[in-house]
Amino acid sequence: MVGSRGTVRDCTCFNVGRDADNLRKAIEGLGTNEQAIIEILTHRSNWQRQQICREYKSISGHKLIDDLEGDLSGDFKNVIIALVLPPAQFDASELKRAMEGPGTNENLLIEILASRSNQQLKEIKEAYHSEYKMDLPKDIIAETSGDFRRALLILLEARRDENCQVVDERLFKSDAKALYKAGEKRLGTDEAKFIEVLCLRSPSQLQITFDEYKAITNRSIEDSIKSEMSGDLKTLMLAMVNCSKSTPAYFAELLHKSVKGLGTDENTLTRILVSRSEIDLLDIQDEYIKLYGKSLYATIKDETSGDYRTTLLKICGTGN
């Protein structure tokens, strides 16, 4: 990926036949060679892992993912399966998990839909339909409600302006005034205007809109959202603001939340490290140490254990 700040890249000495055969040997027989599995899968790009999956099927007659599911367990199994799945299919599986059973994991929906590009969102919808024979927007409609649902559906339309090179000066002034009229200036809040601006404008456009908003109201956009909104919509709107300012800082904060306090949220830890490993995990690590004074590597080392910890640390790369 051009300009990628990921920790995982194409392996230059990639040999698909050798990797597939070594994985077969690691899985077959008595006991499983977890270290061999970790070493191969954390040092290949997802594109290379997909080739390994195809080659593995041709030499063994089994799907690699099925054999891994049968041999591994717990958080270690989850992170290895996440590495083997294509990115869109992994995101689709996480969204499905967020809506399964009683209750809905709204924070998971927010994290994925607020942070993915238009192209990624289109691929996620296709993967969701292909894997589950269901329509993602329809499932979102069934599981959510009100303005929160409306905002998620707008994001799923993948119409966000992604041209960060061009800033429309007239638009940022009108958007800032419209947000002021929709919130601070009236009793009650016109959530639809906030949703429209935050879900459709480019990050650079939003930055100057937020500056103009503060000049008009003497309040930050975050403070206004916190005072004007509540619940899941507030969380989503703040996520949109944070992602527009710095996606790596947004993920650094989520990672910190996943490990602080009693217990660790391994699902979030796994999802962020795997999904950002080829995009901006180096930037996320930079933001993490800047925000919390401790490296993400050291935090993971302290908060996890066993083969799961080894895998996450390999994904992180160095201990810097």
Beta strands, then each sheet from edge to edge (+ up, - down):
end
